[in-house]
Amino acid sequence: MMSGTVADSSTSDAVSEEISGNLLELDEDEDLEVFSKDPTFTDGSSLNASMQTSPGSMVNQYKFEEEDEQPESKDIFVTVDSPESHVTAIETFITYRVLTKTTRSEFDSSQYEVRRRYQDFFWLKSKLEEAHPTLIVPPLPEKFVMKGMVERFNNDFIETRKRALHKFLNRIADHPILSCSEDFKIFLTAQAWELASHKKQGPGFLSRMGDTVRAVAATVRGVKNRPEEFNSMQEYVEAFSLKMTSLDKITQRIIKEKKEYLEELKECAPIYTLWVGSEEELAEPLKLMTSCMDRCCRETAEQVQYLSNSLLPILHEYVLCTETLKTVLRRRDNIQAEFEAKSEALATKKTDSEAMKEDIDKMEDKLEWANNTLKGDWSRWQKNMRTDLRAAFTRTAEKNVEHYEKCLAVWESFLLSQRTESNEGGDRDES
């Protein structure tokens, strides 16, 4: 097994002026996610099994329709777990264990264990984007956090980050091209000093600056004859971005409101408990009200936890995906713009036309490759996205039905007890 702490390389990000006052900027290893996690509920026990269930229970009637397609065979499995906090004289950071099991022949062993920090994941994502500019590389959590939403390195943040990194690596492992990347293999298998060495082998500053200048120039020129299918992609991404951003924000508001409602609900039970001492005749119904309120609190806490831990992360991931898609489309446009610019230059240039023709042929091949890889990955991404969101929405519906039916059963149980007591009281009066 191989493990180790990997050397860091600093990066910086620009934050827009209108929100910079509300954002806390951290380095790559300390940045938190833009959405927070729900506090862990110590009392998450479910309702008593003897409680009556609503006769029309949809939870009992509903059955998820399984997909007809069989899961694809996998030959590489990656797990991210066991986060550890490291404190040095100059920094504090978290590392995660990355376990890999594989049957691929290009790996020297069938199992690997390494430790990686967030900065290493960021390096992998950058290398994949550099090598495959028109493939859709899965997103990582952001590098900024809204002030007051989460504490640095609390358990909820670490757990959220761990799940996000696990999903990131598994999406790469499931990708037919990205999973075969040499950088991915190095990330999964290299010892700390080996990975540090590979991270230093990136393109030099002048090379990166040249790429940036060319990209800016291509953006300024724009493309003249973008294929219609990529226009359609652009329109789809813009509309999808608006929908996902709205759903993400609304879900965050719903969670916030439900948390506030839960806090109010928690204040009710103690009031009923105190009331018992001064109202002997109401003692039994007051005790039952206390029990019902406690049970509803537990169910509401569970609902909030599901929304925070399961639904919100998938919505937010696809918000980040939309930014990735926009970037990929811009890269494709830049390649086309560069090809068009060189073609125009050839049409007006009278010398050294053979050398320029060869250069244009290479650019044409590069453009064709970019178009084909993006079209293929676009279809794959759409299929995965629809599967993910359909599963998330279905599970949310199931959890909502389960929540409201349990709460309904609580209050039906209360009503039944009161009817029974009322009937008993009437019989005593008649006798």
N, C-alpha and C positions, 0 to 999 in steps of 0.2 A: 504494500500500500504506500502511496506517496502523498505527502501533505506538506504544507508550509505556508508561510506568510509571504505575500507577493509584494514587490516594490511598487510604490505608487507613482502615478504621473498625474499632475494637476491639469484640470481643464476649467474653463470658465464659460458662463452662459449669460446672455443678455436678457434682462427682464424688461418688459414694456413699461413705459413711464406711468401709465395710468394705474397699474397695480403694484408698482415697485414698493410703495409705502406699506402694503399689506403682506409682503412676502419676506420670508427669512431666507437669505441665501446661505447655503452650506456647501462644503466641498463634496466631492463625489462620494465619499464614503460615509458622509454624515447626513446627506440629503434625505428628506422624508417625502412621503407621497402626498399628493394634493388632497386625498380623501383620508379621513381618520377612521379609526376602528371603534367599535362599541366596547365599553368596559365589559370585562368578564363577569358573568353573573354567577355568584357562588351557589345560589339556590335555584337550580334549573330543573327541579323535579317536576314530573308531569302530573296530570290529574290522577286521582285514584282510579284504579281499573274498575272498581265497582260503580263508579258514577254512570248515570244513564247517558246514552248518546242519542242525539236527535234522530227520530225515526227516518227522516229524509236525508240522512248523512250522505253527502256527495263523496266524502273521503272513502266511505265504504263501497260506493258504487263506481267510483272513477278508476279507470285503469289506463295507464299510459300505453299508447300504441307503440310497440317496438319497431325500430327501423328494420326494413327487409334486408338491407345490406349487411354483410358480415364485416367485422372489423378487419382492417388490413393487417397482414402479418408484420410484426416488428422485429428488428434485429438489433436494436439498441434501446436501452432503458436508462433513464437518468432520474436521479432523486436528489433534491436539495433539502437538507435538514440540519439539525444540530447546530444552531447559531451559537457563536461564542463572542463575547465582548473582549476586546484587547485595549489595554490602557498603556500608553507609553509616555515619555516625558513631553512629547510634542503633539500627540494626537490620541483620540479614542475612536475605535472603529469596530465593526462587526465582520466576522468571517463566517461563512457557511460551508458545511461539508457537502461535497458533490460526489455522489456515488454513481458509477457507471457500470452497467453490465451489458455485454455485447457478444455477438457471435460473428462479427465482421472479421474477415481475414486480414484487413489492413491494420488491425490492432494486434499488438504483440501479446496481450493478455486478455482474458475474458472479463476481468473486473478491475476497476480502478477506484481509488479514493483520494481526493485532494481537498484542500480548503481554499476557498476563493472569497474575496471581498468584492463589494459592489463595483469598484473601479475595474476589476478584471472582467466582469460581465459587460461593462461599458466598452472596454477594449474589444471584446469579441464582437459586439454589435457593430462597432465602427469598422472592423476588419471585414466583416461580411458585407456591409454596405459598400465598402471600397472595392471589393472583388466582384460584387454582383449589384451594380447600381440600379438595375431595373427589376430586381426581385424584391418582394415585399418582406422585409426582415421584421419579425415581431417586435413590438415596443417594449421598452423598459419603463419602470416608474420614473416620474419626474425628479428633478433635482432641487425642487423648492417645496415649501410647505407654507400654508396659510398660518399666520401667527395665532397661537392659542388653540389650534386644533388638536395637536398631539405633542406630547413631551418627547424630547430627544431620547431615542433608544429605549422607550418603554416596551413592555412585553407585547402590547397590541401592535405597535409599529413593526417590531422585529418579526412577529408572526405574519403580518401582512406582506412585508418585504420578502420573507422566505417563500410564501406561496406564489408571489409574483415572479420571482426568479425561477422557481420550479417550473412554472408555466412557460416562461420564456425559453428555457432550455429544451423543454419537451416539444414545443412548437418547432424549434429548429431540428430536433431529432426526428420529427415526423415529416420534415420537408425533404423531398427527393434530391434536391440539389444542395441546399445549405448543410444538410447533415453529412455530406461527403467532403465538406471543406476541410482543408488541412488545419486551418486556424481553429475550427471546432474540435478537431482531434487533439490538438495541442492543449487547448483549454481544459479538456476532460482528463488528460493524462499527464501533462508535464509537471515536474516538480517546481517549487517556487522559483529557484534560480533559473531553470530552463524557460519558464514563462516570462520572467523578467528580461531575459536575453532576447526572446522573440519580440517583446514589446518595444525594445530599443531598435529593432530592425525596420521600423516603418519608414515611409518616404520622408525625405528631408524637408526642411522649412521652405526652401526655394521651390521644390517640386509641388508642395501643397499650395503655395502661393500662386504658382502658375496655373494649377487646376482651378483655383478660385477665380482668378482673373478671366480665364476662358469661360467659366460658367456665367460670370457676371456679363461678359460681352455677349454670350449667346442669349441670355435673358433679355438684354436691352434690344437686340436685333429681333427676337421673337421668331416664330415659325410662320411661313407663308401658306403652306399646304399641309396642315396637320390632317392625317387620316380621320375620317368621320368617327370611326370606332373609338379613337382616343378623345375626341370631343365629347362623345357620349359618356365615356368613363369620367371625364372631368366634371360634367354636369351631375352625374350620379354621386360622385364623391362630395361635391358641394352640398347637395341635398341631404345625403346621408350624414354629413358632418353636423348640419343644423339639427337634424332629428336626434342624433346621439348626444350632442351637447345639451339639448333641452331636456332629454330624459335623464341625463346624468345630474343636472342641476335640480330638477324636480324631485328625483329620488333622494338627493341629499336633504332637500327641504322636508320631505315626508319623514325621513329618519329623524331629523331634528325635532319636528313637531311630535312624533311618537315618543321620543325620549322625554320631552317636556310633559306630555300626557302621562307617561309612566311615573314620573316624579310626583305629579299631582295625585295619581292613583295610590301611590305608596303612603300618602298622608291620610288616606281615608280609614284604613284598617285600625290604626291606633285610636282614632276618635271613637269608633264603635266599641273598641275594647274598654276604654275609659267610661263610656256611657253605661256599660253593663252594671257598674257599681251603684248607680243612682236610679236605675229602672229595673226593679226586680221582675215586674210583669213582662218586660220586653227582653229579659236576659237571653233566652234561647234564640229568638230571631236575630238579636244583636250579635251573638256569638257566631251564628251562621253567616251573617253579613261580613263579619271579619274574615271568616274562612273563605268566603266567595271572593272578596276583594284580594286576598293574598293569592289565590289561585289565578285570578285574572291578571294580577301583576306578573306572575311567573310566565303566563302565556304571552303577554305583551312583550316582556323582556326577550323571550325566545323569538318572537316575530321581528323585533328590532335587530336582534343579533343576526338573524338570517339575512335581512335586507342589507345590513352593513358588511357582513362577511362573504356573502355569496352573490347577491344581485348587483350591488353597486360596483364591485371590482370588475365584473364582466362588462358592464356598461362603460366604465371608465377606460377599460382596456381598448374598447373600440373607438372611444373618443381619441385616444392616442394613435390608434391605427389610421384614422382619417388624416392625421398630420403626416404619417409615413407615406400614405398613398399620394398625397399632394406633392411630397418631395420626390417620390419615384416618377411621377408624371412630369415634373419639372426637369428631372435628369434626362428623361427620354426626349423632351422638347429641346434640351440643350444639345444633344447629339444630332438631332435633325437640323437645328439652326446652324451648327458648325458645318454640317454636310452641305447645306444650301449656300452658305457663305463661300465655301471653297469652290462649289460649282459655278457660282457667279464670277468668282475671281478667274477661273479657267476660261470662261467665256470672253473675258476682256483682256486676258494676258496673252502675249504673243510669243514669249520666250519660255524655255524650260517646261513646255506643256506636257511632255512625257512624264517627267517626275511628278508634276501636279496631278496628272491623270491617275498615276499609280496611287497617290495619296488619297484621291477621291474614291477610287475603287475600294480601298481599305475602309474609308469612312462609310461607304454604302453598305459594306458587309457588316460593319459595327452597328449601323442603324437597323439593318434587317434583324440582326441578332437581338438587339434591344427590344424591337417591336415584338418579336416572337416570344421572348422570355417573359415580357410583361403581360402579353395576352394569355399565355399559359398560366402564369401565377395569379393573374386576375381571376380567372375561372376557379382556380383552386381556392383562393381567398374567399370568394363569394360563397362557395359551397360550405366552407368551414364556418364562416360568419353566420350563415342562415341556420346551420346546425346548432351552433353555440347559443344564439339568441332564442331559437325555438325552445331548446332545452331549458334555458334560464327562465323564459316566460312561463313555460309549462310548470316548472318547479315552483315558481312564485305563486301561480294560481293554486297549486296543490297546498302549499304552505298557508296561503290565505284562507282557503276553505277549512283546513285543519284547525287554524287558529280560531276562526269564528265559530266553528262547531264545538270546540272545546269550551269556549266562553259561553256559548248557548247552553251547553250541557250543565255548566256550573249554575246558571240562573234557573234552568228548568228544575234542577235538583232542589234549589231553594224553594221554588214555588210548590213543588210536590210536598216538601216537608211542612210547609205552612198549611196546605190544604188538608193534609193528614191530621195535623194538630187541631185545625178548626173543626174537622168532623168529630174528632175525639172529644173536643170541648162541648160540642152540641149534644153528643150522646150523654155526657155527664150531666148536662143541664136537664135533659128530658128525664133522666133517672132520678 
